[in-house]
């Protein structure tokens, strides 16, 4: 149990907690997330959850990996939803552990809706989204007063694995001074081309952060014009974030973290 001057909510049998594990570093877990890990009877985790976080599950807990990885055999979302319902119906305290935040490109809403339909009580525990925490570990602020007053968070991975068809590239390029793309590593050439066609400068700063906030973190700083080429040369691994905008240049002074820290 955690020794705190206040009580944390009880993790009741037959319920599911949808918990964000953050981008990697176990130190970014919330108190509620750690509380859930220490109480859960079953932990169903995504592929992107850091093994050090999964290792915090209480001894004797059932631990299952049900994560999706691009280009690899993965469970379908209905299968995951059904498994959460099945475990909770058995009277277990079920922790659904998701990388980042469950409600930020994490399909947490779909899982919560599945629980609602099955009549399973649930709690949502937000986590540090990779688009904020992961960039911070790379020394890139999402906002900075002299750089931007707007930011857009964008998925680079639609249902078919490509860029979603409903993107308004012109509106995105005009409306967001800084853009953060999740899961866009395989679409960098397309993203760069579309943004430049919509009016963003070829020389605009861009960076890709691979395996953010983990010991294997790597960062490539470049420009829109050279984005795909430079990242291909660096041979970065997924998961990766792409950030475009003036905040990237601040990394030269704000690169504070070393993976060995």
N, C-alpha and C positions, 0 to 999 in steps of 0.2 A: 504494500500500500504506500501511497505517497503521503509524506508528513507535511500537511498543509494546514494553515489556520482557517480553512473553510472546507466545506464538503463538496465533493464532486458528485454528479448525478449517478445513481445506481444503474448498472448495466444489467437489465432484467433478462431472465431466461425467455426465449422465444421472441427476442427482438433483434434487429439488425442495426448496426451503426455503420454509416457510410463516412469513412474517415480519410482525410487528406494527409498523406505522409510527407508532403513537401518535395522539393526537387532532388534531394539526395542526402545531404548531411543530416544524420540523426538528431543533431542538436537543434534542428529547426522544427522538430515535432512540438505540437502544442501539449499542454498538460492533459487535456481531454484525450488526445491521441495516445499518449503513453498510458494513461489510465485504462483505456480500452484494450490496449495490447496486454496489459497485466491481468485483465479480467476475462477476456474472450475465451470461449470454449472452442471456437472455430475461426480461423483467420483465412480469408479468401483474398489473395493479393494479386495486383497487377504485375506484369512483367517489368515495369519500370520502377517498382519500389526497390530501393536500395536493400541489399541483403542484410546490412547491418541493422536496418529498421525491422525487417522480418524477424531477425534474431532476438528481438526484445519481447517476442510473444512469450507468455508464461509457459513454464515447463508442463508438458502434457497436453497442450493445446493442439488441435488438429490444424495443420497448415497446408493449404492448397494453393497452387499457382493456377490462376485462370486469366492470364494476361494475353493481350493481343500483340503480336509483333508483325510488322509489315513484311510480306513476302514469305511468311512462315505459317505452318498449320496452327490455327488458333481457334479457341472456342468462340462460337457466335454469341452475340449479345443475349438472345433468348435463352441460351443454355446457361449463361451466367445468372440471369434473373431467376431461372427455375432452380438453380442450385442454392441460391440465397434463401428462397422460399422454402425449399426442402429442409435445409438445415435448421431454419428458425422454427418450422413446424414440428421438428423433433424436440423442441424445448431448449435448444442451444442458444447461447449468447454469441451472435455471429458478427464478426468484424469484417467488413468489406474495406480493404486497405487499398487506396488508390494513390498513384503518384501525383504530386502537386496538389491541386484542389479538386474535389469531386465534381464541382459545378463549373469548372473552367475547362472546356474541351475534354472532359473526363467521362462523359456519358453517365454521370451520376444521376441526372434527372430521369433518364430512362430506367435506371435501376430502382430509383425511389418510386416512380410510377408503377413499376411492376410489383413492388411491395404493397402499395396502396390497393391495387387491384386484388391482391391475394389476402388483404386484411392483416398484413404483418406490421406491427408497430416499428418505427424506425427513428433514428436521430441522425442529423447531418453534422459532421464536425469539419469545418473548413480547414484547409491547409494552405501553406505558402505556395502560391502558383509559381511554376518554373519561369513564367514570363516576367515575374518580379524578383523572386529570390534567386533564381538561376543567373539572371543578368547582374544582380548585385554582387554575386560571387565572382563575376567576370570583371567587376569594376565599371559596370555600365549602368548608370541610373536610368530608370524608365522616364522620369521627368527631371528637368533642371530649369530653373527660372529663366536663364538666359538662352535656353535652347528651344523649349517647347511648352505650350500650354494645352496640347492635346496629344493623345496616344490611342492607337487602335490595336487591339489584339485580334489576330486573324488565324484561322486554321488553314494550313497548307495541305490538308489531307481530307478529301471528301469521302463519301461512301464507296466510290469506285477506286479509291487510292490516289486520285489526281486532285488538282485544284477544283474546288466546287464551281459549278457552272453559273451560280447566281452572283458572282463577284461583280461589283460596280468598280472597276479599276479606276476610272476617271474620278469618281466620287472619293474613293479611298486615297488616291494620290493628292487630291485637292484638300481633303478634310482632315487628314491626320499628319501632323508634323513628324511624329515618330510612329513607326509600325513594328510590331512584334509578331512574327509568324511562328506558329507551332507546327512541328512535324512537316517542314517544307524542304528537308534536305535533298530529296529527289526532284524537287521542282524549282531549284534555284535559278536555272537559266530562264524558265518561263516567267517566274516572278520578276526577275530583273528586267526582262524584255517588256513585260506588260507595264511595269511602273515607269520605265523610260518612255514608252509610247504614250503614257498618260501625262507626261510632263515632268517627271522627276529627273534631275540631272544625272548624267552618267558618272559624274565625279562625287555623287553623294556618298557619305560614309556608310558603310555596312559592316556588320560583324556576324559571324556564326559561332555559337557557343555549343560545343559538344560535351555531353555527359556533365552538365552543369552541377556544381556543388558536390562533386564526387572526386576521389583521388585521381580519376582519369580525365578530369576536365581539360579541354583544349579550346583555344580561341583563335580564330582567324579574323584579322581586321583587313578590310579591303574597301572597294567601292562597288557601286552597282555595275559599272562596266566590266569589272574584273571578278565579280563575285563567283560565278560558276567555275571559272578557270582556277582561281586561287584555292577554293575549297576542294576541288577535285585533286589538285596537286598535294594538298595537305592530307588527303585520305581520311577525313574525319568520320567518326562513328556516330550512328544514331543512338539515342535521341539527340536532337539538336534544335536550337532556337536560332532564328534569323532576326536581327534587329537592324532597322534602316532609319537613319536620321542623325542629326548633329550630336546627340548624346554619345554616340560611339567615340567621338574624338576625345571625350573626357577620360576615357580609359587610360590614356597616356599618363595621367596624373593620379587616377583613382584605382589602379590595379593593385589592390591591397592584399589579396589572398593567394596563398600558394597551396597547391593540393596536399603537400606534406604537412601543412599546419595542423 
